[in-house]
Amino acid sequence: MGTHDLDKVFGHITYEAHPPEDIMFKALKQEEEMNAEELFEVLKQDIKLKPYLAILKDKSHYPVFYDENRTVLSLPPIINSDATKISPETKNCFIEITGTDEN
């Protein structure tokens, strides 16, 4: 589940799959923008997120939510983007739910 400040999202949202090296964004709690492959190397040190990396490990394509400006909203089910993070000023929320089992 991902939560986003809807007022920071532009237009329609798409759910796509791309090679990790092609997904560029600044993830939550990160200092700089990086591709998903680089991000996973950093997140291997994160005790909370490390167990979830196995869900996408060795996949050729990673799921990603974009808005119409091609701003990454999240790399589900791993981490959200800093661009749409919730803050005390947030008035409208977008909640995305994804899963790995259709049942």
N, C-alpha and C positions, 0 to 999 in steps of 0.2 A: 504494500500500500504506500502510495506517495501522496504528499499534500503539497499544494502550491498556492501562491498568491495569484488568484485569477486575474487581478488587475495588471499583472506583469506578463500575461500571456496574450499574444496577438493572434486573432483569427482562429481558424480551424486547427485542430490538433491531429497529427497523424502518428500512427504506431507502425514503425518500420523495422527492418533488420539490415545491418551494415557490418562490414568487417571492422573489428575493433580499432584498427589503425586509422579508419576514416571517421570515427566519431570523436569530434573535438569539442570540449567544453570545460568549464571550471566547475568542479563538483563541490558539494557542501564541505566546509571545513578545509578546503584546499587553498593554497596561496596563488596558484597559477593555473592557467588553462593547459590541458594535456589531452592526448588521445586516450581511448579506453584501455588500450594495451599498457600504456605508461601508468595510467591510474591504477590498474590492477596490481602492478609492482609496488606502488605506494601502499595500497590497501592491504597487502599481505602482512603489513605490520600492525594493522588495526585489529585489536582483539575481538571487537564486536562484529566487524564486517567480514573478517577472514573466512569464517565458516561458509558464508554465502557465495564466495567466489567460485566454489566448485560447481555451482549450478551452471555457469557459463564457460568454465574452463574447457579449453580445447574445442570450443565451437568456432566455426568459421565466421559466423555472423552473430552480433549481439542485438537484442531488442533495444529500441530507443524511441522516446516520444519527442516529437518536434512541434513547434507552433508554425504559423505561416511564414514567419521571418527566419525559419530554420534554426531557431534557438532551441537547444536541447533542454527539455524539461526534466527528463530522468533517464537513467540507464537501469530499467527494472530487471530484476528485483534487488539490485545492489545499492544504488545511491541516486539521490536527486541532484539537480543542478543548483548552483548558488544563485543563478539568475532569477529563479522563481520562489526562493525560500520565503517561508512564512516569517512575519515580524509582528511586533506589537501593533503596528499600524495597519495590518492586514484586515480588510473588511469583507472580501469575497474569496472563497476558497474553491479550488479545483482538487478533487480527490480522484486518484487513479488506482485501480485495483487490477493486478495481473496475477497469473498463476502458471504453474507448469503442468497441471493436470486438468484436462477438460472436464472431467467428471467432478 
